[in-house]
Amino acid sequence: MSQKKIVYPYIPNSVPAIKEAMLKAVNATSVEEFYADIPDAIRLKRKMKLPAPLLSEAALVRHVEGLLSKNRSTRETLSFLGAGCAQHHIPAVCDEVNSRSEFLTAYAGEPYEDHGRFQALFEYESLMAELLNMDVVNAPVYDGFQATGTALRMAGRITGRNVALLPATVMPDKLSMVRGYIKPDMTVELVPFDPATGLMDLDALRKQISARTAAVFIENPSYLGFLETQAEEIGRIARENGAIFVVGVDPISLGVINPPAEYGGDIVCGDIQSLGIHMNYGGGHAGFIASRDEEKFVMEFPSRLFGVATTCVEGEYGFGDVAYERTSFAVREEGKEWVGTAAALWGITAGVYLALMGPQGMVEIGQGIMQRVRYAIKKLNQVTGVKTHFLTTPHFKEFVVNFDKTGKTVGQVNQALHEKGIFGGKDLSADFPSLGQSALYCVTEVHTQSDIDRLVNAIQEAAR
């Protein structure tokens, strides 16, 4: 069979008769003629270096499974990786509900096509509002990065200002995304941190904040794992200077850590990956934004908000959009921001998780994580040449481990751990050179005492 006659099962319109009909419709005699308007200088003059096509489903499955078999996942490898996406226990009911066709196959979601989805998202928003001690929570945006960018843009629109102050400990990838997302309307300035504690330098904050500052943003817990114990004072400085206090938070921590509303947070944002959502390569994330029920905040939410509404039947209630006219769904290109529909399924999943856990469950899981982290930090500091940064500051889930005095790089330590079936921490040496040869380790409820002891013993051997 010649190359021209091949029908590719996964490439639309590769059937020769269909291609001929398409070319005839535009009065082109060949594919080359169809693309004739592309300048010759930018056209590829050779065939692409691609392997031979796979023309059967069986061959494709075998090929993909061969690629996947090269991976080592957290199922067969003990993992202490976090840095924005961490391994948590996923109750089976979360997968059971989010795989139901009513939720899994629905798109944007309208009452005539999507029975129950509005209510499910309303319940998620209500449970998140209770956890956050806030009045209003949005239907999820793509991820925590976007939620942060949107929260800062909301602050810019509310205040009419154009500078956001962020801690210098923020994740570089997140910083890059936020900078790109809020420009050209706003710019980002970084506030330095105390090298001993990791906490924001309050003197620097007081010097940097100005009449141009729209928002002061902190993460609590921070990207580097420590808790910003000065959060209340940071919020006070922001408000005294007319800025909005925006706080990023990991919701799984809120059973043991006060929600930002308790220390003055005006807008709260974050990612719900920790609430019953599997880690996926590039997925498994959804962003939340929360605020008080004040018009100046609510009308700046670009994403959908679901509420309870009466119907034409007396005594009957339904679920629908609140202030739909603010969204890009209603006004399209005139919207304040564009918001898509990709993450609603994860909101439903997180709602199932929160309903299953309940208030006491969230307390217990938070306590368990903090106890495990404290145990890991204590044991690692007993290893010769190894120390943890910011030792006097409390931590949740993640912490920084330094290997400078071992004479080994993070890469060398991680390679030694990998050979023992362990994923070590994320290498921070390039992103935070002031921390030396350091890595960010993550401990969650999935780790047992023996898991942590195994890590410590493996690091002890690798550090020799």
ABEGO torsion letter per residue (X at the ends): XBAAABBBAABBGABAAAAAAAAAAAGBABAAAAAAABBAAABBABBBBBBBBBABAAAAAAAAAAAAAABBBAAABBBABBGGBBBBBBBAAAAAAAABAAAAABBAGBAAABBGAAAAAAAAAAAAAAAAGBABBBBBBABAAAAAAAAAAAAAAAAGBABBBBBAABBAAAAAAAAAAAOAABBBBBBBBBAAAGBBBAAAAAAABBAABABBBBBOBBAAGBBBAAAAAAAAAAAAAGBBBBBBBBAAAAAABBBAAAAGBABBBEBAAABGBBBBBGBGBBBBBBBBBBAAAAAABABBBBBBBBBABBGBBBBBBBGAAABAAAAEAABABBBBAAAAAAAAAAAAAAAAAEAAAAAAAAAAAAAAAAAAAAAAAABBGBBBBGAABBBBGBBBBBAAAAGBBAAAAAAAAAAAGBBBBBBAAAABAAAEBBBBBBBBAABBAAAAAAAAAAAAAAAX
